[in-house]
Amino acid sequence: MSLTKPRPKTDASLLADSATESSYRDINDVRLHVVTAGDPDAPLVVLLHGHPDFWYGWRDQITALVEAGYRVVVPDQRGCNLSDAPDGIDAYRQSELSADVCELIESEGRESAHVVGHDFGGFVAWNVALRQPSMVDHLGICNVPHPTVYRETLRSSPQQIARSWYVWFYQVPKLPEWLLRRNDMDNMVDSLEITSNPGTFDDETIARYRAAWQHTGITPRINWYRGFRRSESPSRTTVPQPTLICWGEDDIALLPSMAEESVDYCDNGQLRMFPDASHWVHNEREGVTEVLLRHLP
């Protein structure tokens, strides 16, 4: 009889801080797994992960924000880790993902929050700020451009088209899921390691990511990209909130010029470039947390 190795947990117990908790919220017709920490009455910060991430991607920021006096709420976005994964592509349009964040803020008894996003979570953060500006106090973005900048660059830059090859590949039915599921999701692991600097993801961390991917499977995550292609653009393009953009200059998927252009779409924007940092800048540079704390009131 063979013994199966226990799968690592993927809830708040991953963090040693006993004050960090997991809960489930019924949000916008889905149940989201949410990690929370800090005084419930403190200023609220919502952290949004991207692909192929889950809430754990913000592990380096959670404690620092709480120690600085903030209430931190970190969801597994729909389709990821312990959250529900609704069927179909339309469930992953930007309008739905943005509505999740707004209702999550309301579930904390708040009318607004500081919102910070990385990668695809950055696209969601941009969209919340543009679609429901009254709900975002300060905006923080890590390595993802303003959605208008991204779309315009894809139309005009062969270099960015080449870097975004995976976006086009994810539009193909079934094949991406088949390739990414193979060999215990080794291709998903490759996506972490290829887009990061050496040592960013150690073996223990990768085991946790493999476990998180198993819960909902690959299809919902791929549907984020399919849903993005189907999403209507927000009615406004300029972000009114104070906005901080942090960007690892060695991002292999996104041109750094898009970071500079994104600031032009912010009424009050600032850009911090991090040389020799990858797409996973918030995991590789402590300076990201430092500048974020200075940005938030």
LUMDREN-907472 format. One line per 2 residues: number of its first residue (from 0); their letters; for each residue z, x, y of C-alpha. Coordinates in pm, 1 decimal. Layout:
NUM> a> Z/X/Y; ...
***
This chain:
0> ms> 0.0/0.0/0.0; -103.0/146.2/335.1
2> lt> 115.5/129.5/641.0; -31.5/33.9/975.9
4> kp> 81.3/244.0/1269.0; 261.2/23.1/1525.5
6> rp> 49.3/-48.5/1828.5; 203.3/69.6/2158.1
8> kt> 348.3/-198.6/2381.3; 150.3/-279.6/2693.5
10> da> 403.6/-473.9/2899.0; 656.4/-356.5/3158.3
12> sl> 857.0/-177.5/2889.0; 607.0/108.1/2927.0
14> la> 804.5/209.6/3235.3; 1151.7/355.9/3201.1
16> ds> 1277.4/165.0/3505.9; 1478.9/-125.7/3366.7
18> at> 1431.4/-314.5/3694.3; 1059.1/-351.0/3622.7
20> es> 989.0/-681.4/3449.7; 706.0/-866.2/3277.9
22> sy> 648.1/-1235.6/3335.2; 369.7/-1488.0/3296.0
24> rd> 234.0/-1702.3/3575.6; 8.8/-2007.3/3543.4
26> in> -245.8/-1919.8/3809.6; -579.2/-2089.7/3888.7
28> dv> -601.5/-2246.6/3541.1; -523.8/-1919.7/3358.9
30> rl> -200.3/-1753.2/3248.6; -165.3/-1407.4/3396.9
32> hv> 68.0/-1134.7/3276.4; 241.9/-990.6/3582.6
34> vt> 463.0/-684.5/3621.1; 712.2/-708.9/3905.2
36> ag> 968.2/-478.5/4064.2; 1177.7/-468.2/4378.3
38> dp> 1381.6/-710.7/4589.0; 1217.8/-1056.2/4571.2
40> da> 1278.8/-1097.2/4943.9; 1124.9/-761.6/5045.3
42> pl> 774.8/-730.9/5195.0; 522.0/-805.7/4921.5
44> vv> 258.9/-563.5/4790.1; 2.9/-677.3/4530.4
46> ll> -170.1/-398.1/4333.3; -503.6/-476.7/4164.3
48> hg> -642.8/-261.7/3882.3; -1008.1/-211.5/3794.6
50> hp> -1212.4/-134.8/3483.1; -1127.0/-27.5/3216.6
52> df> -774.1/-36.5/3349.3; -472.1/-266.9/3326.3
54> wy> -153.5/-298.6/3531.5; -33.8/41.4/3401.6
56> gw> -289.8/217.0/3620.1; -49.6/171.9/3912.8
58> rd> 248.6/332.8/3736.0; 262.8/617.3/3991.5
60> qi> 282.7/379.6/4286.8; 520.4/109.0/4163.8
62> ta> 844.6/307.6/4183.5; 753.3/473.9/4513.9
64> lv> 679.4/139.2/4677.0; 1001.8/-15.8/4550.6
66> ea> 1205.3/281.2/4673.7; 1038.6/239.3/5012.6
68> gy> 1165.3/-118.3/5028.6; 878.2/-329.9/4899.3
70> rv> 848.8/-604.9/4642.5; 565.7/-502.8/4405.7
72> vv> 358.0/-743.6/4198.1; 97.4/-601.5/3959.6
74> pd> -108.4/-846.3/3752.5; -323.5/-782.7/3453.3
76> qr> -630.1/-945.9/3602.4; -790.7/-1223.9/3401.4
78> gc> -960.9/-1095.8/3090.0; -740.3/-788.6/3067.6
80> nl> -449.2/-679.1/2847.9; -190.7/-959.3/2815.6
82> sd> -352.3/-1209.1/3052.7; -574.4/-1497.3/2946.2
84> ap> -943.8/-1429.1/2898.1; -1143.3/-1744.4/2974.0
86> dg> -1484.2/-1781.1/2815.8; -1810.3/-1752.2/3003.7
88> id> -1943.2/-1541.3/3286.6; -1875.6/-1781.4/3573.2
90> ay> -1500.4/-1750.5/3513.6; -1528.4/-1392.5/3641.9
92> rq> -1706.2/-1454.4/3971.2; -1542.9/-1295.5/4274.7
94> se> -1442.7/-1638.1/4403.3; -1230.8/-1695.4/4089.4
96> ls> -1077.7/-1347.6/4085.0; -991.5/-1380.6/4454.4
98> ad> -837.2/-1722.6/4398.8; -617.4/-1570.2/4127.5
100> vc> -474.0/-1325.8/4380.7; -415.7/-1593.7/4644.9
102> el> -231.1/-1818.2/4400.0; -35.2/-1519.4/4272.5
104> ie> 83.8/-1453.3/4628.1; 180.5/-1820.0/4661.5
106> se> 368.8/-1802.0/4330.6; 598.5/-1548.8/4499.3
108> gr> 676.5/-1809.6/4764.7; 474.6/-1618.1/5023.5
110> es> 194.4/-1704.0/5262.7; 54.9/-1349.5/5265.6
112> ah> 94.4/-999.9/5121.4; -29.3/-644.9/5149.1
114> vv> -313.0/-612.1/4896.8; -424.3/-283.2/4740.4
116> gh> -707.4/-241.9/4489.5; -879.9/31.3/4290.7
118> df> -1228.3/23.2/4136.6; -1318.5/-337.9/4050.9
120> gg> -975.1/-438.5/4176.1; -1089.9/-295.3/4507.5
122> fv> -1383.9/-536.1/4510.8; -1138.1/-819.8/4449.5
124> aw> -913.7/-692.0/4730.2; -1209.0/-672.8/4972.3
126> nv> -1304.5/-1027.2/4875.6; -955.4/-1167.9/4926.7
128> al> -944.8/-1009.5/5273.1; -1287.6/-1152.4/5358.7
130> rq> -1254.6/-1496.4/5198.6; -889.2/-1566.7/5284.7
132> ps> -803.5/-1327.0/5568.2; -479.1/-1503.3/5658.4
134> mv> -337.0/-1411.8/5315.6; -376.6/-1034.4/5357.5
136> dh> -147.0/-843.4/5592.5; -267.6/-486.2/5529.1
138> lg> -548.8/-387.5/5297.2; -563.7/-74.1/5081.8
140> ic> -873.6/38.7/4889.9; -918.1/322.1/4639.4
142> nv> -1269.1/438.8/4551.6; -1475.6/128.0/4588.9
144> ph> -1695.7/43.7/4887.4; -1707.9/-268.6/5098.0
146> pt> -1920.4/-516.3/4897.7; -2190.1/-535.0/5167.3
148> vy> -2217.4/-156.4/5174.0; -2246.1/-147.2/4795.6
150> re> -2521.5/-407.9/4782.2; -2719.9/-249.0/5065.9
152> tl> -2687.0/98.3/4916.8; -2810.2/-27.1/4579.1
154> rs> -3122.0/-157.2/4754.7; -3194.3/164.3/4940.1
156> sp> -3057.1/461.6/4745.3; -3223.2/578.5/4421.8
158> qq> -2928.2/811.8/4373.1; -2678.5/524.4/4376.9
160> ia> -2903.8/316.1/4152.8; -2892.4/598.7/3899.0
162> rs> -2515.0/631.8/3930.0; -2477.0/257.1/3873.5
164> wy> -2671.6/259.9/3547.2; -2377.6/105.9/3361.4
166> vw> -2380.0/-199.4/3590.0; -2736.4/-276.3/3482.1
168> fy> -2652.8/-198.9/3119.4; -2361.0/-445.6/3127.0
170> qv> -2602.1/-726.6/3215.8; -2763.3/-699.2/2869.6
172> pk> -2627.3/-960.0/2625.5; -2408.6/-841.8/2334.4
174> lp> -2527.0/-480.1/2318.2; -2262.8/-338.9/2558.7
176> ew> -1985.1/-508.6/2365.2; -2113.7/-371.5/2034.9
178> ll> -2136.7/-15.9/2165.3; -1798.7/-20.1/2336.1
180> rr> -1616.0/-167.9/2035.4; -1739.6/94.9/1791.2
182> nd> -1510.3/363.4/1646.4; -1186.8/220.4/1785.3
184> md> -1341.2/197.6/2131.2; -1416.3/568.7/2162.6
186> nm> -1682.1/493.9/2425.2; -1418.8/325.5/2639.4
188> vd> -1204.5/636.8/2609.3; -1507.6/842.2/2710.6
190> sl> -1542.4/629.7/3023.7; -1188.9/726.8/3124.1
192> ei> -1232.1/1095.9/3052.7; -1580.7/1138.4/3199.9
194> ts> -1485.1/973.3/3528.3; -1157.0/1163.4/3572.2
196> np> -1041.1/1519.4/3614.4; -913.5/1700.0/3301.1
198> gt> -557.1/1601.8/3217.1; -553.3/1274.9/3409.3
200> fd> -525.5/1078.3/3084.3; -319.6/1245.6/2811.1
202> de> -316.9/1134.2/2447.0; -16.6/904.9/2488.8
204> ti> -173.3/729.8/2786.8; -505.5/687.1/2605.8
206> ar> -321.8/527.4/2311.6; -176.3/274.8/2554.2
208> yr> -519.5/198.7/2694.1; -663.4/147.4/2345.6
210> aa> -383.7/-99.8/2272.9; -444.4/-287.0/2598.3
212> wq> -817.4/-319.3/2526.7; -746.1/-471.5/2185.6
214> ht> -564.7/-775.4/2323.8; -859.4/-949.8/2489.4
216> gi> -1144.9/-737.9/2360.2; -1437.3/-601.9/2555.5
218> tp> -1640.3/-909.8/2650.7; -1416.6/-1035.2/2935.4
220> ri> -1422.6/-694.1/3101.7; -1800.5/-677.1/3079.5
222> nw> -1813.4/-1029.0/3222.9; -1649.4/-894.7/3538.8
224> yr> -1976.3/-713.8/3607.6; -2192.5/-1005.7/3501.3
226> gf> -1985.8/-1237.2/3719.2; -2012.9/-998.4/4012.6
228> rr> -2391.0/-1026.2/3996.1; -2360.3/-1405.9/4012.5
230> se> -2106.0/-1412.7/4295.1; -2183.5/-1557.5/4634.6
232> sp> -2113.5/-1324.6/4925.3; -1820.3/-1412.1/5152.6
234> sr> -1909.8/-1593.9/5473.0; -1781.9/-1303.0/5681.6
236> tt> -1848.3/-930.9/5648.6; -1594.6/-772.4/5884.0
238> vp> -1237.6/-714.0/5768.0; -985.8/-802.0/6041.5
240> qp> -677.4/-653.1/5872.0; -561.6/-292.1/5913.4
242> tl> -744.1/-120.3/5627.4; -690.1/212.7/5452.3
244> ic> -964.1/355.6/5230.2; -870.7/644.9/4999.2
246> wg> -1158.4/820.1/4827.2; -1182.5/1095.0/4568.3
248> ed> -1487.4/1294.6/4672.2; -1582.9/1384.1/4313.4
250> di> -1641.0/1024.1/4205.3; -1940.3/1048.7/3971.4
252> al> -2026.2/677.5/3996.8; -2014.2/612.3/4371.4
254> lp> -2162.5/802.7/4662.9; -1896.7/920.8/4911.2
256> sm> -2122.6/814.8/5198.6; -2033.5/454.7/5109.5
258> ae> -1669.4/524.4/5196.9; -1768.2/627.3/5548.5
260> es> -1996.6/326.5/5591.3; -1724.1/89.8/5467.4
262> vd> -1496.2/182.4/5755.7; -1760.5/43.8/5992.7
264> yc> -1696.2/-300.4/5844.1; -1326.3/-285.6/5937.8
266> dn> -1189.3/-381.6/6279.6; -903.0/-138.7/6223.1
268> gq> -998.0/98.9/5944.0; -907.6/453.3/5846.3
270> lr> -1053.0/676.4/5575.9; -879.1/950.5/5380.7
272> mf> -1104.7/1167.2/5166.6; -948.0/1369.4/4884.1
274> pd> -1148.8/1680.6/4786.5; -1158.9/1773.2/4416.6
276> as> -1028.2/1429.1/4320.5; -1218.8/1191.0/4096.6
278> hw> -1266.2/816.7/4085.1; -902.8/798.7/3968.4
280> vh> -774.9/940.1/4295.6; -450.2/738.4/4295.1
282> ne> -355.8/891.4/3958.2; -454.0/1245.6/4055.9
284> re> -323.5/1288.8/4410.4; 32.9/1214.9/4525.2
286> gv> -109.8/1208.9/4874.6; -260.4/867.1/4804.2
288> te> 84.9/714.1/4764.3; 209.3/900.5/5072.5
290> vl> -71.6/780.8/5297.0; -41.1/428.7/5157.0
292> lr> 329.0/419.7/5248.8; 243.0/532.7/5601.3
294> hl> -22.6/262.6/5622.5; 207.7/-23.1/5523.7
296> p> 456.0/-144.7/5787.2
***
